Amino acid sequence: MLDMMKKLQQAQEEMKKIKDRLETITVEGSAPNGAIKVTANGNRKIKGIRIVDASIKEDDEQLEDYLIMAMNDALEKAEKVNESEMKSAASSMMPGLGGMFK
């Protein structure tokens, strides 16, 4: 039982390290033609939005559409990074369970 508690504590510490590392990993999503760029971290948090093509500001509907596209692109990339890090951690913490997350 004590061994199980120790392993659980180690797993919790490893997860904290992973979350901290994911905080430092950034990905960039973009709208068509790179008109808008959105930066997110590996924890799937938006960190920045940059409007590269200033002319897009004149069309509210297109601006909104491009913002959504760029944010979704960034969040999808962040999700892939997050999943990859978590799979790696799971396989190193519990080698027999690593295949569960594929």
C-alpha positions in Angstrom: 0.0 0.0 0.0 2.8 2.4 0.9 4.5 1.6 -2.5 1.2 2.4 -4.3 0.9 5.8 -2.5 4.5 6.6 -3.4 3.9 5.8 -7.0 0.7 8.0 -7.0 2.7 10.9 -5.5 5.4 10.5 -8.1 2.7 10.5 -10.9 1.2 13.7 -9.5 4.6 15.3 -9.4 5.3 14.2 -13.0 2.0 15.6 -14.2 2.8 19.0 -12.6 6.1 19.0 -14.4 4.3 18.3 -17.7 1.8 21.0 -17.2 4.6 23.5 -16.4 6.5 22.4 -19.5 3.3 22.7 -21.6 3.0 26.3 -20.4 6.3 27.1 -22.1 5.5 25.4 -25.4 3.8 27.7 -28.0 2.1 27.0 -31.2 0.7 29.4 -33.8 -2.5 29.1 -35.7 -3.5 31.3 -38.6 -6.4 32.3 -40.8 -6.3 32.1 -44.6 -3.4 33.9 -46.2 -1.9 34.5 -42.7 -4.2 37.5 -42.2 -4.5 36.7 -38.5 -2.1 34.8 -36.3 -3.0 33.3 -32.9 -0.5 32.0 -30.4 -1.5 29.4 -27.8 0.5 27.3 -25.3 0.5 23.6 -24.8 -2.1 23.9 -22.0 -4.5 25.2 -24.7 -4.6 28.8 -23.5 -4.6 31.7 -26.0 -1.5 33.8 -25.4 -1.8 36.3 -28.3 -3.6 37.5 -31.3 -2.0 39.4 -34.1 -3.8 41.0 -37.0 -1.2 40.9 -39.9 -3.4 42.2 -42.6 -4.8 45.5 -41.4 -7.4 45.7 -44.2 -9.3 42.9 -42.6 -10.4 45.3 -39.8 -12.7 47.0 -42.2 -15.0 43.9 -42.6 -16.3 42.9 -39.2 -17.9 39.7 -40.4 -14.7 38.5 -42.2 -12.6 39.6 -39.1 -14.8 37.5 -36.8 -14.6 34.5 -39.2 -10.8 34.8 -39.5 -10.4 35.1 -35.8 -12.4 31.9 -35.2 -10.4 30.1 -37.9 -7.1 31.2 -36.5 -8.0 30.4 -32.9 -9.4 27.0 -33.8 -6.2 26.2 -35.7 -4.0 27.2 -32.8 -6.1 25.2 -30.3 -6.0 22.1 -32.5 -2.2 22.4 -32.7 -2.0 22.9 -28.9 -4.3 19.9 -28.3 -1.9 17.7 -30.4 1.1 18.9 -28.4 -0.8 18.3 -25.2 -1.8 14.8 -26.2 1.7 13.9 -27.2 3.2 15.1 -23.9 0.5 13.2 -21.9 1.0 10.0 -23.9 4.7 10.2 -23.4 4.2 10.8 -19.6 1.7 7.9 -19.4 4.0 5.5 -21.1 7.0 6.4 -18.9 5.0 6.3 -15.7 3.0 3.2 -16.5 4.8 1.4 -19.4 2.0 -1.2 -19.7 -0.7 1.4 -20.1 0.9 3.7 -22.7 -1.0 2.0 -25.5 -4.3 2.9 -23.8 -4.0 6.5 -25.0 -3.5 5.9 -28.8 
